[in-house]
Amino acid sequence: MVEPGSPLLAFSDHAAELVERVASSIVAVDGGGRWPSSGIHWRSGDIVTAEEVLERDENIKLTLPGGRVANASLAGRDPTTDVAVLRFQPDGLPVATTAEAPLRAGQVVVAVGNHEGAPLAALGIVALAGGAWHSVRGGTIDPRSPAQSGLFSVAASSKRPDPPV
């Protein structure tokens, strides 16, 4: 039993509040695969998600926090980094806020997802931080400059490009 006022109880309450706040910008993505994945509302009308879960380029459904379903279209995908960008009509869904401080090995992190409109959370520890990330598919993402990534540039552009072939 945890005593009132204990650091563990305070940490637990803070983590639950953090998940609740962050979950308002996280959607479930149904791209035809066996299971949906989560996506983050990165910029107004743009969702960033895992490319591998998109088994189709059309008829992509998003489940927003609270359970409302919205349609999305594919703006771009990069199989080498396993990143895809979807476009949708946000209708008031808040854009995710991101931390400006760099991650450090040993920091506690909370991963937040969306399961059928409800928050999903996992706790972890940063094992390695710094430098570019190299995917098993051969792609590279430099966390210090996501705007330089071609996929994020596609998401930020005002025109609606056709998905890459």
N, CA, C and O atoms as a DFTB+ gen file, in Angstrom:
660 C
 N C O
     1  1       0.843      -1.178       0.000
     2  2       0.000       0.000       0.000
     3  2       0.888       1.240       0.000
     4  3       1.890       1.303       0.711
     5  1       0.507       2.210      -0.798
     6  2       1.270       3.456      -0.898
     7  2       0.677       4.476       0.067
     8  3      -0.531       4.715       0.081
     9  1       1.541       5.061       0.858
    10  2       1.110       6.057       1.842
    11  2       0.766       7.378       1.149
    12  3       1.457       7.774       0.211
    13  1      -0.295       8.067       1.597
    14  2      -0.599       9.389       1.043
    15  2       0.610      10.312       1.205
    16  3       1.271      10.307       2.244
    17  1       0.889      11.104       0.166
    18  2       2.017      12.023       0.198
    19  2       3.342      11.388      -0.190
    20  3       4.372      12.060      -0.173
    21  1       3.336      10.109      -0.538
    22  2       4.590       9.436      -0.895
    23  2       5.069       9.894      -2.273
    24  3       4.253      10.273      -3.113
    25  1       6.369       9.865      -2.513
    26  2       6.888      10.235      -3.836
    27  2       6.359       9.330      -4.947
    28  3       6.148       9.790      -6.069
    29  1       6.142       8.041      -4.646
    30  2       5.626       7.125      -5.656
    31  2       4.206       7.518      -6.075
    32  3       3.883       7.493      -7.262
    33  1       3.368       7.877      -5.117
    34  2       2.007       8.301      -5.426
    35  2       2.026       9.604      -6.226
    36  3       1.255       9.757      -7.173
    37  1       2.891      10.534      -5.860
    38  2       3.001      11.799      -6.588
    39  2       3.455      11.549      -8.025
    40  3       2.919      12.147      -8.957
    41  1       4.446      10.665      -8.208
    42  2       4.929      10.321      -9.548
    43  2       3.813       9.687     -10.375
    44  3       3.627      10.033     -11.542
    45  1       3.074       8.763      -9.773
    46  2       1.980       8.080     -10.451
    47  2       0.898       9.069     -10.895
    48  3       0.423       9.010     -12.029
    49  1       0.514       9.972      -9.999
    50  2      -0.496      10.975     -10.341
    51  2      -0.014      11.892     -11.457
    52  3      -0.772      12.227     -12.367
    53  1       1.259      12.298     -11.382
    54  2       1.815      13.166     -12.419
    55  2       1.848      12.446     -13.774
    56  3       1.529      13.046     -14.799
    57  1       2.232      11.165     -13.783
    58  2       2.263      10.384     -15.027
    59  2       0.862      10.263     -15.623
    60  3       0.697      10.391     -16.836
    61  1      -0.142      10.020     -14.794
    62  2      -1.517       9.904     -15.280
    63  2      -2.002      11.227     -15.870
    64  3      -2.684      11.234     -16.894
    65  1      -1.656      12.339     -15.235
    66  2      -2.021      13.653     -15.762
    67  2      -1.316      13.930     -17.084
    68  3      -1.913      14.498     -17.999
    69  1      -0.059      13.536     -17.191
    70  2       0.701      13.706     -18.421
    71  2       0.065      12.906     -19.559
    72  3      -0.105      13.432     -20.659
    73  1      -0.282      11.664     -19.313
    74  2      -0.912      10.823     -20.327
    75  2      -2.238      11.440     -20.768
    76  3      -2.531      11.493     -21.963
    77  1      -3.020      11.895     -19.832
    78  2      -4.311      12.508     -20.157
    79  2      -4.123      13.733     -21.061
    80  3      -4.863      13.913     -22.028
    81  1      -3.143      14.559     -20.748
    82  2      -2.893      15.778     -21.527
    83  2      -2.371      15.439     -22.929
    84  3      -2.851      15.997     -23.916
    85  1      -1.405      14.541     -23.022
    86  2      -0.801      14.187     -24.305
    87  2      -1.773      13.415     -25.191
    88  3      -1.764      13.586     -26.410
    89  1      -2.603      12.579     -24.603
    90  2      -3.530      11.738     -25.361
    91  2      -4.506      12.546     -26.204
    92  3      -5.072      12.011     -27.157
    93  1      -4.717      13.804     -25.884
    94  2      -5.646      14.623     -26.662
    95  2      -5.131      14.896     -28.072
    96  3      -5.893      15.369     -28.915
    97  1      -3.850      14.609     -28.352
    98  2      -3.257      14.830     -29.674
    99  2      -2.867      13.526     -30.374
   100  3      -2.189      13.553     -31.402
   101  1      -3.289      12.392     -29.826
   102  2      -2.913      11.084     -30.363
   103  2      -4.143      10.393     -30.943
   104  3      -5.209      10.388     -30.327
   105  1      -3.989       9.808     -32.137
   106  2      -5.092       9.123     -32.811
   107  2      -4.716       7.670     -33.057
   108  3      -3.538       7.312     -33.032
   109  1      -5.716       6.839     -33.291
   110  2      -5.482       5.478     -33.765
   111  2      -5.589       5.516     -35.289
   112  3      -6.474       6.174     -35.835
   113  1      -4.693       4.815     -35.970
   114  2      -4.647       4.801     -37.431
   115  2      -4.989       3.402     -37.916
   116  3      -4.321       2.433     -37.554
   117  1      -6.034       3.296     -38.738
   118  2      -6.411       2.029     -39.355
   119  2      -6.117       2.137     -40.843
   120  3      -6.869       2.742     -41.606
   121  1      -4.989       1.527     -41.235
   122  2      -4.569       1.566     -42.632
   123  2      -4.669       0.219     -43.303
   124  3      -3.949      -0.053     -44.264
   125  1      -5.565      -0.641     -42.802
   126  2      -5.809      -1.926     -43.434
   127  2      -5.045      -3.082     -42.853
   128  3      -5.271      -4.224     -43.252
   129  1      -4.149      -2.831     -41.928
   130  2      -3.381      -3.908     -41.305
   131  2      -4.207      -4.663     -40.280
   132  3      -5.367      -4.338     -40.030
   133  1      -3.603      -5.652     -39.707
   134  2      -4.295      -6.479     -38.721
   135  2      -4.679      -5.684     -37.478
   136  3      -5.760      -5.872     -36.920
   137  1      -3.779      -4.789     -37.046
   138  2      -4.052      -3.954     -35.884
   139  2      -3.822      -2.496     -36.237
   140  3      -2.957      -2.178     -37.053
   141  1      -4.594      -1.610     -35.624
   142  2      -4.310      -0.185     -35.840
   143  2      -3.041       0.217     -35.095
   144  3      -2.578      -0.477     -34.190
   145  1      -2.504       1.340     -35.497
   146  2      -1.333       1.910     -34.847
   147  2      -1.727       3.279     -34.329
   148  3      -2.816       3.768     -34.627
   149  1      -0.858       3.894     -33.562
   150  2      -1.129       5.258     -33.105
   151  2      -0.402       6.247     -34.003
   152  3       0.586       5.910     -34.656
   153  1      -0.907       7.462     -34.020
   154  2      -0.281       8.545     -34.762
   155  2      -0.365       9.809     -33.935
   156  3      -1.238       9.945     -33.078
   157  1       0.545      10.736     -34.195
   158  2       0.594      11.983     -33.447
   159  2       0.186      13.139     -34.354
   160  3       0.617      13.219     -35.504
   161  1      -0.647      14.027     -33.829
   162  2      -1.057      15.222     -34.574
   163  2       0.100      16.210     -34.513
   164  3       0.174      17.041     -33.608
   165  1       1.006      16.111     -35.490
   166  2       2.285      16.806     -35.507
   167  2       2.139      18.288     -35.844
   168  3       2.655      19.154     -35.138
   169  1       1.432      18.558     -36.926
   170  2       1.102      19.929     -37.349
   171  2      -0.367      19.922     -37.715
   172  3      -0.943      18.863     -37.966
   173  1      -0.974      21.092     -37.748
   174  2      -2.412      21.163     -37.996
   175  2      -2.798      20.397     -39.268
   176  3      -2.396      20.761     -40.374
   177  1      -3.566      19.355     -39.091
   178  2      -4.037      18.543     -40.204
   179  2      -3.088      17.454     -40.654
   180  3      -3.400      16.734     -41.603
   181  1      -1.924      17.302     -40.001
   182  2      -0.938      16.290     -40.375
   183  2      -0.698      15.316     -39.226
   184  3      -0.404      15.721     -38.101
   185  1      -0.828      14.036     -39.525
   186  2      -0.578      12.960     -38.566
   187  2       0.689      12.240     -38.979
   188  3       0.845      11.884     -40.147
   189  1       1.601      12.018     -38.038
   190  2       2.801      11.219     -38.285
   191  2       2.577       9.863     -37.636
   192  3       2.194       9.780     -36.469
   193  1       2.819       8.794     -38.401
   194  2       2.576       7.440     -37.914
   195  2       3.618       6.494     -38.488
   196  3       4.505       6.917     -39.229
   197  1       3.515       5.230     -38.152
   198  2       4.419       4.202     -38.665
   199  2       3.997       3.820     -40.083
   200  3       2.825       3.527     -40.324
   201  1       4.929       3.821     -41.006
   202  2       4.645       3.485     -42.400
   203  2       4.223       2.026     -42.547
   204  3       3.375       1.705     -43.379
   205  1       4.806       1.151     -41.750
   206  2       4.573      -0.287     -41.901
   207  2       3.125      -0.709     -41.662
   208  3       2.721      -1.778     -42.119
   209  1       2.343       0.096     -40.964
   210  2       0.960      -0.290     -40.678
   211  2       0.002       0.085     -41.799
   212  3      -1.168      -0.297     -41.763
   213  1       0.478       0.823     -42.790
   214  2      -0.376       1.248     -43.899
   215  2      -0.301       0.231     -45.025
   216  3       0.593       0.287     -45.869
   217  1      -1.244      -0.694     -45.031
   218  2      -1.278      -1.704     -46.082
   219  2      -2.037      -1.208     -47.297
   220  3      -2.085      -1.882     -48.325
   221  1      -2.627      -0.037     -47.180
   222  2      -3.319       0.574     -48.319
   223  2      -3.034       2.074     -48.291
   224  3      -2.695       2.641     -47.252
   225  1      -3.179       2.706     -49.465
   226  2      -2.945       4.141     -49.580
   227  2      -4.238       4.939     -49.534
   228  3      -4.206       6.169     -49.475
   229  1      -5.368       4.259     -49.559
   230  2      -6.671       4.917     -49.554
   231  2      -7.527       4.326     -48.439
   232  3      -7.191       3.295     -47.856
   233  1      -8.641       5.001     -48.155
   234  2      -9.595       4.532     -47.153
   235  2      -8.926       4.341     -45.789
   236  3      -9.147       3.338     -45.110
   237  1      -8.113       5.311     -45.405
   238  2      -7.434       5.273     -44.113
   239  2      -8.339       5.954     -43.092
   240  3      -8.816       7.066     -43.323
   241  1      -8.571       5.299     -41.986
   242  2      -9.454       5.821     -40.937
   243  2      -8.650       6.170     -39.694
   244  3      -7.709       5.467     -39.327
   245  1      -9.032       7.256     -39.061
   246  2      -8.439       7.674     -37.795
   247  2      -9.507       7.587     -36.721
   248  3     -10.649       7.987     -36.951
   249  1      -9.157       7.075     -35.561
   250  2     -10.041       7.145     -34.406
   251  2      -9.457       8.198     -33.487
   252  3      -8.359       8.040     -32.952
   253  1     -10.206       9.278     -33.311
   254  2      -9.748      10.405     -32.514
   255  2      -9.995      10.131     -31.032
   256  3     -10.767       9.234     -30.693
   257  1      -9.351      10.889     -30.149
   258  2      -9.635      10.727     -28.720
   259  2     -11.139      10.869     -28.478
   260  3     -11.771      11.796     -28.985
   261  1     -11.691       9.968     -27.719
   262  2     -13.123       9.975     -27.468
   263  2     -13.894       9.046     -28.380
   264  3     -15.061       8.756     -28.118
   265  1     -13.258       8.561     -29.465
   266  2     -13.898       7.554     -30.302
   267  2     -14.446       8.016     -31.636
   268  3     -14.854       7.174     -32.436
   269  1     -14.478       9.324     -31.923
   270  2     -14.976       9.792     -33.211
   271  2     -14.027       9.329     -34.314
   272  3     -12.810       9.338     -34.132
   273  1     -14.590       8.921     -35.468
   274  2     -13.802       8.421     -36.594
   275  2     -13.731       9.493     -37.671
   276  3     -14.728      10.150     -37.972
   277  1     -12.531       9.668     -38.256
   278  2     -12.319      10.637     -39.329
   279  2     -11.553       9.962     -40.461
   280  3     -10.824       8.995     -40.236
   281  1     -11.718      10.471     -41.669
   282  2     -10.994       9.972     -42.830
   283  2      -9.651      10.681     -42.943
   284  3      -9.511      11.839     -42.549
   285  1      -8.664       9.971     -43.486
   286  2      -7.349      10.555     -43.715
   287  2      -6.863      10.138     -45.093
   288  3      -7.276       9.110     -45.630
   289  1      -5.978      10.956     -45.657
   290  2      -5.345      10.615     -46.932
   291  2      -3.837      10.567     -46.720
   292  3      -3.294      11.232     -45.838
   293  1      -3.185       9.778     -47.536
   294  2      -1.740       9.633     -47.438
   295  2      -1.070      10.826     -48.108
   296  3      -1.318      11.107     -49.280
   297  1      -0.213      11.530     -47.353
   298  2       0.548      12.662     -47.907
   299  2       1.925      12.205     -48.351
   300  3       2.471      12.737     -49.317
   301  1       2.491      11.232     -47.664
   302  2       3.809      10.727     -48.022
   303  2       4.228       9.613     -47.093
   304  3       3.728       9.487     -45.975
   305  1       5.158       8.805     -47.577
   306  2       5.659       7.700     -46.770
   307  2       7.114       7.454     -47.108
   308  3       7.548       7.688     -48.236
   309  1       7.867       6.980     -46.123
   310  2       9.267       6.643     -46.316
   311  2       9.511       5.284     -45.674
   312  3       9.731       5.203     -44.465
   313  1       9.477       4.218     -46.465
   314  2       9.683       2.883     -45.905
   315  2      11.050       2.701     -45.244
   316  3      11.191       1.858     -44.358
   317  1      12.067       3.481     -45.658
   318  2      13.400       3.298     -45.073
   319  2      13.462       3.768     -43.629
   320  3      14.292       3.284     -42.860
   321  1      12.592       4.710     -43.245
   322  2      12.573       5.180     -41.853
   323  2      11.319       4.729     -41.118
   324  3      11.183       4.977     -39.920
   325  1      10.388       4.061     -41.830
   326  2       9.127       3.601     -41.255
   327  2       8.284       4.778     -40.751
   328  3       7.655       4.694     -39.696
   329  1       8.280       5.871     -41.514
   330  2       7.499       7.054     -41.161
   331  2       6.541       7.366     -42.301
   332  3       6.911       7.297     -43.473
   333  1       5.299       7.712     -41.947
   334  2       4.306       8.150     -42.935
   335  2       3.597       9.387     -42.392
   336  3       3.470       9.569     -41.181
   337  1       3.141      10.228     -43.307
   338  2       2.374      11.419     -42.948
   339  2       1.004      11.302     -43.592
   340  3       0.884      11.018     -44.784
   341  1      -0.023      11.526     -42.788
   342  2      -1.407      11.490     -43.242
   343  2      -2.002      12.886     -43.115
   344  3      -1.589      13.668     -42.260
   345  1      -2.967      13.193     -43.964
   346  2      -3.680      14.466     -43.874
   347  2      -5.126      14.175     -43.474
   348  3      -5.724      13.185     -43.894
   349  1      -5.668      15.083     -42.640
   350  2      -7.056      14.947     -42.208
   351  2      -7.577      16.316     -41.809
   352  3      -6.811      17.272     -41.689
   353  1      -8.879      16.403     -41.604
   354  2      -9.516      17.633     -41.139
   355  2      -9.523      17.603     -39.614
   356  3     -10.272      16.825     -39.023
   357  1      -8.695      18.442     -38.954
   358  2      -8.523      18.314     -37.500
   359  2      -9.743      18.686     -36.658
   360  3      -9.908      18.154     -35.561
   361  1     -10.597      19.579     -37.139
   362  2     -11.823      19.952     -36.408
   363  2     -11.584      20.131     -34.906
   364  3     -12.313      19.571     -34.088
   365  1     -10.561      20.914     -34.546
   366  2     -10.322      21.231     -33.143
   367  2      -9.377      20.304     -32.407
   368  3      -9.046      20.570     -31.251
   369  1      -8.927      19.220     -33.035
   370  2      -7.976      18.332     -32.363
   371  2      -6.675      19.101     -32.146
   372  3      -6.105      19.615     -33.108
   373  1      -6.193      19.193     -30.905
   374  2      -4.973      19.984     -30.660
   375  2      -3.732      19.334     -31.262
   376  3      -3.618      18.110     -31.339
   377  1      -2.811      20.189     -31.683
   378  2      -1.509      19.739     -32.157
   379  2      -0.675      19.378     -30.937
   380  3      -0.742      20.053     -29.910
   381  1       0.106      18.321     -31.050
   382  2       0.958      17.880     -29.938
   383  2       2.033      18.916     -29.644
   384  3       2.592      19.532     -30.552
   385  1       2.305      19.092     -28.382
   386  2       3.443      19.931     -27.990
   387  2       4.638      19.013     -27.810
   388  3       4.498      17.879     -27.352
   389  1       5.800      19.503     -28.170
   390  2       6.998      18.689     -28.052
   391  2       7.987      19.368     -27.116
   392  3       7.984      20.591     -26.975
   393  1       8.816      18.581     -26.491
   394  2       9.814      19.103     -25.561
   395  2      10.986      19.684     -26.341
   396  3      11.372      19.159     -27.385
   397  1      11.531      20.745     -25.837
   398  2      12.699      21.357     -26.459
   399  2      14.000      20.800     -25.890
   400  3      15.037      20.855     -26.550
   401  1      13.953      20.267     -24.678
   402  2      15.160      19.755     -24.030
   403  2      15.568      18.427     -24.666
   404  3      14.706      17.601     -24.966
   405  1      16.863      18.211     -24.874
   406  2      17.308      16.935     -25.442
   407  2      17.145      15.800     -24.431
   408  3      17.247      16.001     -23.221
   409  1      16.890      14.604     -24.959
   410  2      16.820      13.423     -24.092
   411  2      18.205      13.032     -23.636
   412  3      19.202      13.266     -24.319
   413  1      18.240      12.425     -22.451
   414  2      19.495      11.901     -21.907
   415  2      19.285      10.448     -21.515
   416  3      18.204      10.061     -21.070
   417  1      20.327       9.654     -21.686
   418  2      20.255       8.254     -21.265
   419  2      19.916       8.203     -19.781
   420  3      20.496       8.934     -18.978
   421  1      18.973       7.334     -19.424
   422  2      18.557       7.179     -18.034
   423  2      17.281       7.927     -17.680
   424  3      16.690       7.670     -16.631
   425  1      16.842       8.851     -18.537
   426  2      15.603       9.574     -18.236
   427  2      14.397       8.644     -18.377
   428  3      14.382       7.741     -19.213
   429  1      13.401       8.885     -17.551
   430  2      12.147       8.149     -17.622
   431  2      11.277       8.802     -18.700
   432  3      11.163      10.027     -18.751
   433  1      10.670       7.991     -19.550
   434  2       9.798       8.489     -20.616
   435  2       8.467       7.758     -20.572
   436  3       8.375       6.627     -20.096
   437  1       7.438       8.429     -21.078
   438  2       6.110       7.838     -21.176
   439  2       5.718       7.822     -22.646
   440  3       5.707       8.865     -23.300
   441  1       5.398       6.649     -23.164
   442  2       4.884       6.514     -24.526
   443  2       3.369       6.532     -24.440
   444  3       2.781       5.819     -23.626
   445  1       2.729       7.348     -25.282
   446  2       1.275       7.476     -25.252
   447  2       0.714       7.083     -26.609
   448  3       1.204       7.539     -27.642
   449  1      -0.298       6.248     -26.609
   450  2      -0.958       5.813     -27.836
   451  2      -2.457       5.988     -27.723
   452  3      -2.963       6.566     -26.762
   453  1      -3.163       5.476     -28.730
   454  2      -4.616       5.560     -28.779
   455  2      -5.136       4.186     -29.151
   456  3      -4.746       3.631     -30.178
   457  1      -6.008       3.634     -28.331
   458  2      -6.651       2.345     -28.602
   459  2      -8.150       2.563     -28.658
   460  3      -8.805       2.705     -27.626
   461  1      -8.695       2.590     -29.877
   462  2     -10.137       2.769     -30.087
   463  2     -10.660       4.019     -29.396
   464  3     -11.776       4.022     -28.877
   465  1      -9.849       5.095     -29.386
   466  2     -10.278       6.368     -28.812
   467  2      -9.890       6.576     -27.366
   468  3     -10.086       7.663     -26.823
   469  1      -9.340       5.549     -26.730
   470  2      -8.936       5.658     -25.320
   471  2      -7.414       5.726     -25.219
   472  3      -6.713       5.148     -26.049
   473  1      -6.899       6.427     -24.208
   474  2      -5.445       6.524     -24.053
   475  2      -4.811       5.172     -23.736
   476  3      -5.393       4.327     -23.056
   477  1      -3.616       5.006     -24.247
   478  2      -2.805       3.820     -24.030
   479  2      -1.440       4.341     -23.598
   480  3      -0.932       5.274     -24.219
   481  1      -0.827       3.780     -22.563
   482  2       0.439       4.319     -22.061
   483  2       1.397       3.208     -21.665
   484  3       0.993       2.119     -21.255
   485  1       2.693       3.524     -21.804
   486  2       3.759       2.627     -21.363
   487  2       4.891       3.484     -20.801
   488  3       5.135       4.598     -21.265
   489  1       5.564       2.953     -19.815
   490  2       6.655       3.653     -19.165
   491  2       7.973       3.004     -19.581
   492  3       8.051       1.784     -19.726
   493  1       9.008       3.822     -19.773
   494  2      10.302       3.278     -20.166
   495  2      11.441       4.163     -19.715
   496  3      11.240       5.204     -19.091
   497  1      12.634       3.726     -20.045
   498  2      13.863       4.450     -19.726
   499  2      14.625       4.663     -21.037
   500  3      14.734       3.739     -21.843
   501  1      15.146       5.860     -21.253
   502  2      15.966       6.134     -22.431
   503  2      17.275       5.356     -22.271
   504  3      18.011       5.546     -21.303
   505  1      17.546       4.486     -23.232
   506  2      18.762       3.677     -23.170
   507  2      19.938       4.374     -23.851
   508  3      21.068       4.300     -23.369
   509  1      19.679       5.042     -24.955
   510  2      20.725       5.697     -25.725
   511  2      20.142       6.971     -26.301
   512  3      19.038       6.948     -26.845
   513  1      20.845       8.068     -26.197
   514  2      20.355       9.345     -26.708
   515  2      21.472      10.071     -27.438
   516  3      22.652       9.941     -27.113
   517  1      21.060      10.834     -28.431
   518  2      22.025      11.651     -29.161
   519  2      22.330      11.088     -30.525
   520  3      22.316       9.876     -30.737
   521  1      22.604      11.981     -31.438
   522  2      22.964      11.582     -32.789
   523  2      21.780      11.106     -33.593
   524  3      20.649      11.057     -33.110
   525  1      22.064      10.758     -34.822
   526  2      21.025      10.295     -35.738
   527  2      20.613       8.872     -35.381
   528  3      21.395       8.101     -34.825
   529  1      19.361       8.543     -35.715
   530  2      18.830       7.205     -35.514
   531  2      18.846       6.497     -36.858
   532  3      18.414       7.063     -37.862
   533  1      19.340       5.268     -36.887
   534  2      19.407       4.486     -38.119
   535  2      18.427       3.332     -38.010
   536  3      18.530       2.505     -37.105
   537  1      17.481       3.277     -38.930
   538  2      16.473       2.227     -38.884
   539  2      17.020       0.927     -39.437
   540  3      18.033       0.913     -40.137
   541  1      16.341      -0.172     -39.116
   542  2      16.755      -1.472     -39.636
   543  2      16.520      -1.549     -41.141
   544  3      17.062      -2.431     -41.809
   545  1      15.713      -0.630     -41.681
   546  2      15.438      -0.597     -43.117
   547  2      16.425       0.292     -43.879
   548  3      16.300       0.458     -45.092
   549  1      17.406       0.864     -43.172
   550  2      18.440       1.637     -43.843
   551  2      18.269       3.135     -43.836
   552  3      19.141       3.845     -44.337
   553  1      17.181       3.648     -43.290
   554  2      16.958       5.090     -43.257
   555  2      17.597       5.739     -42.046
   556  3      17.979       5.063     -41.091
   557  1      17.708       7.053     -42.097
   558  2      18.301       7.829     -41.007
   559  2      17.391       8.993     -40.668
   560  3      16.895       9.682     -41.559
   561  1      17.170       9.212     -39.375
   562  2      16.435      10.370     -38.892
   563  2      17.334      11.095     -37.916
   564  3      17.820      10.509     -36.948
   565  1      17.555      12.380     -38.176
   566  2      18.343      13.198     -37.269
   567  2      17.365      13.910     -36.350
   568  3      16.651      14.803     -36.806
   569  1      17.304      13.552     -35.077
   570  2      16.314      14.135     -34.174
   571  2      16.513      15.625     -33.937
   572  3      15.601      16.304     -33.465
   573  1      17.684      16.134     -34.256
   574  2      17.941      17.555     -34.031
   575  2      17.350      18.423     -35.121
   576  3      17.226      19.633     -34.933
   577  1      16.978      17.843     -36.263
   578  2      16.441      18.663     -37.351
   579  2      15.364      17.926     -38.132
   580  3      15.561      17.624     -39.309
   581  1      14.215      17.626     -37.497
   582  2      13.173      16.889     -38.212
   583  2      12.637      17.640     -39.420
   584  3      12.111      17.013     -40.340
   585  1      12.752      18.965     -39.447
   586  2      12.257      19.722     -40.588
   587  2      13.085      19.443     -41.833
   588  3      12.606      19.671     -42.944
   589  1      14.321      18.954     -41.683
   590  2      15.155      18.655     -42.840
   591  2      14.780      17.335     -43.484
   592  3      15.177      17.072     -44.619
   593  1      14.032      16.505     -42.792
   594  2      13.598      15.243     -43.364
   595  2      12.615      15.521     -44.491
   596  3      11.702      16.330     -44.328
   597  1      12.786      14.870     -45.620
   598  2      11.899      15.089     -46.755
   599  2      10.449      14.828     -46.417
   600  3       9.564      15.525     -46.915
   601  1      10.187      13.836     -45.579
   602  2       8.813      13.513     -45.234
   603  2       8.172      14.621     -44.426
   604  3       7.012      14.965     -44.652
   605  1       8.926      15.193     -43.470
   606  2       8.366      16.275     -42.676
   607  2       8.204      17.525     -43.530
   608  3       7.309      18.330     -43.276
   609  1       9.052      17.702     -44.537
   610  2       8.892      18.827     -45.454
   611  2       7.608      18.661     -46.253
   612  3       6.897      19.636     -46.497
   613  1       7.307      17.428     -46.664
   614  2       6.053      17.166     -47.365
   615  2       4.877      17.530     -46.472
   616  3       3.914      18.149     -46.924
   617  1       4.958      17.143     -45.204
   618  2       3.864      17.414     -44.280
   619  2       3.672      18.907     -44.071
   620  3       2.547      19.363     -43.870
   621  1       4.747      19.668     -44.116
   622  2       4.663      21.098     -43.848
   623  2       4.265      21.914     -45.065
   624  3       3.876      23.074     -44.928
   625  1       4.356      21.326     -46.261
   626  2       4.068      22.099     -47.465
   627  2       2.592      22.429     -47.561
   628  3       1.745      21.712     -47.030
   629  1       2.298      23.517     -48.241
   630  2       0.904      23.946     -48.355
   631  2       0.192      23.184     -49.448
   632  3      -1.030      23.044     -49.401
   633  1       0.928      22.680     -50.439
   634  2       0.269      21.919     -51.500
   635  2       0.081      20.465     -51.051
   636  3       0.749      20.007     -50.124
   637  1      -0.790      19.776     -51.682
   638  2      -1.091      18.393     -51.349
   639  2      -0.488      17.481     -52.410
   640  3      -1.146      17.196     -53.410
   641  1       0.768      17.008     -52.219
   642  2       1.416      16.200     -53.233
   643  2       0.794      14.808     -53.326
   644  3       0.186      14.305     -52.381
   645  1       0.967      14.217     -54.485
   646  2       0.549      12.840     -54.642
   647  2       1.487      11.956     -53.828
   648  3       2.666      12.283     -53.690
   649  1       0.996      10.854     -53.290
   650  2       1.880       9.959     -52.546
   651  2       2.979       9.423     -53.451
   652  3       2.743       9.192     -54.637
   653  1       4.190       9.220     -52.904
   654  2       5.272       8.654     -53.706
   655  2       4.913       7.258     -54.202
   656  3       4.141       6.540     -53.567
   657  1       5.475       6.891     -55.327
   658  2       5.213       5.568     -55.902
   659  2       6.207       4.581     -55.381
   660  3       6.159       3.406     -55.745
